[in-house]
């Protein structure tokens, strides 16, 4: 479903539908006749609405309560009182928080009450054919892939380049939220990065599944749109590239920047120099500006106005814009304006394409609840480190800078914050680490099999080239494990090194874990005993460096200084 085919719900302006109920003195949301006929009941904005079953309670601060005599949101008064209908029919209201667009809206902890069915109808949902984990979990770290496509079709996207373009993954950000919800990392992936795109199944309009062949050595942005690839292909590509399995995706187009920036009343930006860019049509004087609509889009699209006019500098500009939008969400002006709340809810859901795991307002609300308490000072923007492609004389693409990327990705996979969290948050983190250590100690308690009795098949599931063979040699030559075998590449890559074993192989697993220094999270015990002489399965992931080296991620202060970082709570002038 594109922006032109969302139905009559598009015609509703929620800020214009508030009318005074003379019986109660409260403003109530009244939709058009057809919708009202179906629902029969309004949502009273100032009062606390009953939650849908299983829905979280509204975070504080709540939508401000209008008082008798106050003008309605948007400044219009009038309309006829309508009795609550349906006898005992329950009013349907839903909490839609600022988490609707993941990291984009993470800064807004307040909520807007709106009709469930209306906002659900705004969403577009893509079946990603099994890509990812199936959806985020409340007790685990969260990895959301946010994609900005340069697709030119659809209302509001006209006039930008090739109108028939199917679009690419023009802007891609992997948004990692810590398990303890104390921090988050937004990792930008350059669109001109040369990488391998794996084969991916894609759902077709008739319900069938088509396997699209993978491509080696191509631009990352080709993982979407080209050859019929959907967002599931981009998710699979990011997993191959980073070793991080994605839970869900969210995708927006050009029009989203215009509508969202307008909905919040403009996004503040700062320029160290005047800009006049013919390509993006961005023309601004030096100093501070508040951008919305076409100007906001021009600001995030320009690649000739700042820095060395590269896509990497455009990424920095986009990060500055997103950080500013987050701060705007937190501002008092946004938190106390009903019109902004409802405009934002409308704009966000109309602009959004998601996977089935986020394909309802209920699910988006659950995600919002996981994000709402993250302090912006603990949200870090960074970019996957890259180098100019050495195979090119005229530099147009980039390749991964492994020396800088490896420790950064290891930190994200290890759920390590790029910022130093506050004392209270750090204490919680240390407690969690202590608990993990206790679990590891418990796993290693008990009898350990002699090295000569350890049977294990070694696979490379994302580690360095030759990792399986070097580990086999290390186990046989230095640890006395003659019954180890190298099985080559794993059938599928893993996010982190793991050892799979049966309950009756626990003594072997303890012995091997001690040799390799495996953390508790790497130990995967099955439920059924294995037959005699069955080997365990060791799959080396992207966190594996070399045999015997610890798998623990580096601390924030150990991250190389050349890794680009920017905190969401700090305003930075584009230059």
Secondary structure as UniProt FT lines:
FT   TURN            3..4
FT   HELIX           8..11
FT   HELIX           14..16
FT   STRAND          18..21
FT   TURN            22..25
FT   STRAND          26..29
FT   HELIX           33..39
FT   STRAND          43..44
FT   TURN            53..54
FT   TURN            68..69
FT   TURN            73..74
FT   TURN            87..88
FT   STRAND          94..97
FT   HELIX           98..105
FT   TURN            106..107
FT   STRAND          111..114
FT   HELIX           116..122
FT   STRAND          124..126
FT   TURN            129..130
FT   TURN            138..139
FT   STRAND          142..149
FT   TURN            155..156
FT   TURN            158..159
FT   TURN            163..164
FT   STRAND          169..177
FT   TURN            179..180
FT   STRAND          184..189
FT   TURN            191..192
FT   STRAND          193..197
FT   STRAND          200..203
FT   TURN            205..206
FT   STRAND          209..212
FT   STRAND          215..219
FT   HELIX           220..223
FT   HELIX           226..228
FT   HELIX           231..242
FT   STRAND          248..252
FT   HELIX           254..263
FT   TURN            264..265
FT   STRAND          267..271
FT   STRAND          275..277
FT   TURN            278..281
FT   STRAND          282..284
FT   STRAND          287..291
FT   HELIX           293..301
FT   TURN            307..308
FT   HELIX           311..330
FT   HELIX           332..335
FT   HELIX           338..350
FT   STRAND          353..355
FT   HELIX           356..358
FT   HELIX           361..371
FT   TURN            372..373
FT   HELIX           376..378
FT   STRAND          379..383
FT   STRAND          386..388
FT   TURN            390..391
FT   STRAND          398..400
FT   HELIX           402..413
FT   TURN            414..415
FT   HELIX           423..444
FT   HELIX           451..453
FT   STRAND          456..460
FT   TURN            465..466
FT   HELIX           467..478
FT   TURN            482..483
FT   STRAND          484..489
FT   STRAND          498..501
FT   HELIX           503..505
FT   HELIX           506..516
FT   HELIX           520..522
FT   STRAND          523..525
FT   TURN            532..533
FT   STRAND          536..540
FT   TURN            542..543
FT   TURN            547..548
FT   HELIX           556..558
FT   TURN            561..562
FT   STRAND          565..567
FT   TURN            568..569
//
